[in-house]
Amino acid sequence: MRIEALKLTPVNSSMVEKVTPQIEEGKKNFGEFLTEALGEVNSLQQNAAKASFDLAAGNLQDISQVTIAAEKATIAMQLTMQVRNKVVDAYQEIMRMQV
């Protein structure tokens, strides 16, 4: 069996195109999206708390509105926690990579 040397050509900087992340106008980056989503979760939590206080004060007669508001807030918080867990897992996976 014959073994030949590898013929490698060096990479020139002209061969590599410089890539810079560009955000198209009208599109949000991840930070803006995350901030907006957390604001919505906070709003749902506040609405649920207000509905509970209104029910306790006798301003609301329909308990289903309170239940729906509380469930929306709970589901939004659970989703937020799952997203956080996935981001932490991804970060830990990246940190375990050997360079």
C-alpha positions in Angstrom: 0.0 0.0 0.0 1.4 3.4 -1.0 1.1 6.4 1.3 1.2 9.8 -0.2 1.6 13.2 1.6 -1.4 15.4 1.8 -1.4 18.4 -0.4 -2.9 21.2 1.6 -3.3 24.7 0.3 -3.2 27.5 2.8 -6.3 29.6 3.4 -5.9 33.2 2.2 -7.8 36.0 3.8 -9.1 36.9 0.4 -10.7 33.4 0.2 -12.6 33.9 3.4 -15.5 36.3 3.3 -15.8 38.4 6.4 -19.2 37.7 7.9 -20.8 40.3 10.1 -24.2 39.7 11.6 -26.7 42.2 10.1 -30.1 42.6 11.5 -32.6 43.4 8.8 -34.8 46.4 9.4 -38.0 45.5 11.0 -36.7 42.3 12.5 -36.0 42.0 16.3 -32.9 40.4 17.7 -33.1 37.7 20.4 -32.7 40.2 23.3 -35.6 42.4 22.2 -37.8 39.3 21.6 -36.9 38.0 25.1 -37.6 41.3 26.8 -40.9 41.6 25.1 -41.9 38.1 26.0 -41.0 38.6 29.6 -43.0 41.8 29.7 -46.0 39.9 28.4 -45.6 37.2 31.1 -45.3 39.9 33.7 -48.5 41.5 32.4 -50.4 38.2 32.6 -49.2 37.8 36.2 -50.4 41.2 37.1 -53.8 40.7 35.4 -54.3 37.4 37.4 -53.4 39.1 40.6 -55.8 42.0 39.9 -58.6 39.6 39.0 -58.0 37.7 42.3 -58.2 41.0 44.3 -61.3 42.1 42.4 -63.0 38.8 43.2 -62.1 39.0 46.8 -63.3 42.6 47.0 -66.6 41.6 45.4 -66.0 43.6 42.2 -66.1 40.5 40.0 -69.0 38.0 40.1 -67.7 35.6 37.5 -65.1 33.3 39.0 -64.3 31.8 35.5 -62.6 35.1 34.5 -60.3 34.7 37.5 -59.6 31.1 36.8 -58.8 31.8 33.2 -56.5 34.7 34.1 -54.7 32.6 36.6 -54.3 29.7 34.2 -52.9 32.0 31.5 -50.4 33.3 33.9 -49.4 29.8 35.1 -49.0 28.5 31.6 -46.9 31.6 30.6 -44.7 31.1 33.6 -44.2 27.4 32.9 -43.3 28.2 29.3 -40.8 30.8 30.5 -39.2 28.3 32.9 -38.9 25.7 30.1 -37.2 28.2 27.8 -34.8 29.2 30.6 -34.0 25.6 31.2 -33.3 24.9 27.5 -31.1 28.0 27.3 -29.1 26.9 30.4 -28.7 23.4 29.0 -27.5 24.8 25.7 -25.0 27.0 27.4 -23.7 24.1 29.5 -23.4 22.0 26.4 -21.3 24.7 24.7 -19.1 25.1 27.8 -18.4 21.3 27.8 -17.2 21.4 24.2 -13.4 21.0 23.8 -11.7 23.4 21.5 
